[in-house]
Amino acid sequence: MAKVLKAKEHDIGGLNVKRVLPHQEKRMVGPFVFFDQMGPNNFPAGQGINVRPHPHIGLSTLTYLFDGSILHRDSLGNNLEIRPGDVNWMTSGKGITHSERESFEVRANPHSISGLQCWVALPEVMAEIEPSFNHVKKTNYRTLSTKE
């Protein structure tokens, strides 16, 4: 039987997040161990998100924005902005460290952010794979027709 889970609100590095998973009544759904709705948050000039460097192991995260931008940096040497419609897919495997902030240019002005982040547990056979990071720009998506 399906159960509707109510999100709990958290402040994560200055970002308001509504976290559905994990929930006291449901730790995970399928492979999904965290499901976060980021924002919507509005920031005045000089303020914004500051999720400091932190490690991940044994999972993948998918980040998708509706509004705003996030500056992603990681221990693999990636340093780029995710913008609305882009997808960041980070697989930690045996370990990766990353931070989520905004560029100086974005933070210098009033701005907003809104998006989703899903954390997916890797199957046990993939838990120790090499970490990887893929960034797919919105413009690189193939449009599916209704005939496919």
PyMOL commands that set and color helices and strands:
alter all, ss='L'
color gray80, all
select helices_A, chain A and resi 104-107+124-126+138-140
alter helices_A, ss='H'
color red, helices_A
select strands_A, chain A and resi 8-12+15-21+32-43+51-56+59-67+70-74+79-82+87-91+96-101+111-121+132-136
alter strands_A, ss='S'
color yellow, strands_A
deselect
rebuild
show_as cartoon
